[in-house]
Amino acid sequence: MFDVDWMGRLGREVLRERLPALVAETCAWSVGLSDRPHHERRRGRLTETGGTIGDRIARGQPVSGEEDGRLDLGDARPGSFRDVLNAVDAGGVLFADRFDREVLEPFVLATCVLAAERARATRPAEWAELLDDLGEDGSDLPGVVRAGEWEAALHTEAEHLVLAALADQPLLAVEAEGLPLSLVRAAEALARDAAPPPPAPAEDPAASGAVFLARAAVAGLDRPVPPAQADRVLAALLAEGIEPDELPAVLPHLPLAPGTADAVLTLLDAGR
């Protein structure tokens, strides 16, 4: 009998292999949270309390407020990573929601793509049957992942795993653990910013329509888009209707950091 959930199980297997990387990414993301001004909502109004998140932790006070937060993150020990995730930033956005968007979503998509690459290499017959069921040709792995709807379940499992490891740890300990990786990332960003920008290539009139669509597709990403977000660039461009064979001509016209275009094309080749 054909196992309809074999791809879901493979995704969970790859996720568990990558759990140390997810924990490292989470710790690096947390660096600097303790230095942010503390905000909370009082009677529906967002208020700055006059100190930093770290100040609250030093006084043993809870960081999360009573009017915000997610029920699944409730009952947190003051000063813990869980407590901070349930707090709001200066714009009134839960840090938990930012964590979902900035860490979990791209990590889960990359994990699903890696699982798809493994499935294609190790289970070619089942992979071909799966593509046929999804109506996909396999050239766009992020597209196959979304058609298979594996991200939602894996996102939930990734969240449970990383919270099991870090939720009740003191924020300051999580920050300290993430400091080495965050310093590496900062040095990489500094090197990218110091490099002179390459001359803008002349736009191919034949590709001008595709360039317009591509610029709109990546408008919501960081500028310049770092190589770590290459999977998001590829997914956004393909979702906008950019054809794979148009990408080499389109990528030089986008606000990408050095190395991002190459990373996008590598992902594209891996998905063919």
N, C-alpha and C positions, 0 to 999 in steps of 0.2 A: 504494500500500500504506500502511496506517495505521502510523505510527511510534509503537510502544508506549512508547518511552522519551523522547518529546518533552518531557514534563513534568520528567523528571529532568535533561535538558539545560538546560531553562529555569531550574531551581533552581540549577544550577551557574553559569549566566550571571549570575543575580542575586547569588549569593554572591560572585563575583569583582568585581562592581560595588561590593559592600559591604565588600570586604576592608579598605580603610582604616579603616572604622568598627570592624571586628572587632579590628584591631591596636590602635586607640585604647582600646577597651573592655578589652582584655587588659592594656595598660600601666596603665590606671587601676586595674584589679583588683590589680595587683602592688604598688601603693604600700603601704608599711608592712611588707612581708614581711621586709625586712632588719632590722627592729626586733623581730621576734618571737624569743622564746627558742628556742634550737636543741635539737632532740630527735633521738635515734636509738635504734634497737632493738639491744640487745646480748644475745645468747643468748636471744632471744625476749622480752626485757623492755624496755619503753619507758623511756628514761632521758633526763633533762635534763642537758645537758653543761656547764651553768654559764655560757654566754655566749649571745649572739644570733647569728642567721644572719649579720648584718653583720660580727660579730666574726670568724667563721670565714672569711668572704670576705676580710677585711683581712689575715688571716694566710696566705692562699693555701691553706686547707684545703678539702676537698670538703664540701659541705653534705649531700648524700645519703649514706645509710648502706649497708652491705653486705648487710643482711638485708631491706631493703625496696626498692621501686622497680619500675618496669616495664622490661622488656627493650628496648622500642622507644625508651626514653629513656636507655639506658645509654651509657657512654663519654663522659660530659659533662665539659666543661672546668670545673674548680672555680670556683664563683662565677657561672657562667652561669645564665641563666633555666632552661635544661634541667636543670641540676644541682639547682636549688631545686624544680622541679616534682617531682623524684624523691625529695624529702625528705618527712618526716612532720611533722604539727603536734602540738600537745600532746595530742590525742586519738588519735594514732596513724594519722590519715588522711592519705593521700598528698595533697600539694598538687595533683598532677596530677588526682586524682579530684575535688577541690574545684573546680578550674578547669573540668573537664568540666561539673559540675553547675551552677555559679554563672555561667559565662560562655557556654560553647559550646552547651549544651542550649537555653537561652532564645533565644540569637542564631540558632541554626539553625531553630528553630520559627518565629521571626518572619520569617526569610528565606524559608522555605517558604510562609508565608502571603502574603508579598509576591509570590512567584512565582505563586501561585494567583490572586491578584487580577489580575496581568498576563495570565495565561492566559485568565481570564474576559473581560477587556476586548479582547484582541487576537486570540484564537483561539476565538471563541464556539462554532463547530461542533465542534471537537475537544474543547473543554471539556465540552460537553453530552454527547458520546459517552463521555468519561472518567467523568463522574458516573454515567452509566448503567451502565458496566462495574463501578464501585465500589459501586453501590447507594446512592448518596448524592444528596440533593436540592440540595446546594451552600449550604445556609443556615448551615452550621457549617464554616468553612474550616479551623480546626485539626483538626476531625474528618475532613475530606476528606484533609488532609495525612497524618494517621495511618493512614487506610484505604489510602492510596497507598503507604505505607511509604517515603517519600522521605527521611525524617530521618536514618536510619542511614547511608546512603551520603554524604549531604551533611555529616553530622557528621564522618565520616572525612576528607573533603576539606577541611573547614574547619580541622580540627586540623593537617593536613599544611601548609596554606597559612600558618597563623599561626606554626607552629613553624619553617617555612622562613624566615620573616621575623625571628623573635625568639629562637629556641631557643639559639643560640650567642652571643647578646649578653650582656654583663655585666648581672646583675640590677640593679645600681645605675643603669645607663644606661636600662634599661626602666622602672624606677621614676621616674626623672627625666622621662622622656617622658610618663608617665601622670599626673604631678602636677597639671598644669592642669585636666584633666578631673575628677580626683578632688576638687579644691578646689571646682569648680562643683557637683559632686554633694553635697559636704558642706554647702555653703551652701544648696542646695535643701532638704536634710534639716533644717537648722537653721531655715529659714523655716517648714517644715511643722510642726516641733515647737513653734515660738513661736506659731503661730496657735491661737486658742482652739478647742477641739473643737466642732463643731456639735451642737446638741441632738439626742439620739437620737429618731428618729421613732417614733411609736406603731406597734407591730407589728400588721399586718393579720392577724386570726385565720385568714383563709382562706389566708394564705401561711405560717403558722407551720411547717408540715411542710417546706416548701421552704427556709425560713430555717434550720431545724435541719440539713438535709442540706448546705446551702451553707456553714454554719459549719464543719462537719466537713470539707468539701472543701478549704477554704483553711487548715486548721489547721497545715499544715506550712510555710506561706509566712511571709515576714517580717511583723512587726506594727509599725506599720500597713503594709499592702502598698503599695509605691510604684507610681506610674504606669508605671514601666519594666517591671513584672511583670504588666501588664494582660492580656497574652496568656496567661500562666500561670493567672491567675484565671479567665478565660473558658474555657480548656480544662478546668480542674478542675471548674467548675460544670456544664458540659455533660456531662462524663464521669460526673458524679454523678447525672445524669438531670434536672437542672433545665431546664425548658422555656425557650426564648428569650423568650417573652412574659411569663415570671415574673421575669426578671432585674431590670427596673426597680423592682419592689416588694421584691426580695430584697437588692439591693446596699446600700441605706442601712443595713442591719442587720449588715453585715460590718465587720471591722476594717481598713478601707481608708484610705490617706492621701488628702488632698485631691487631686482630679483623677483618681484611679484609676477610680472608678465611671464617669466620663465617658469615659475611655479604653477601658474594657471595652465600653460601649455603642457607641462609635465602631467598634471592631473587629467587634462583632456586626452593625451596620448594613452594614459593608463586606463581610461574608460573606453577606448575604442575596441 
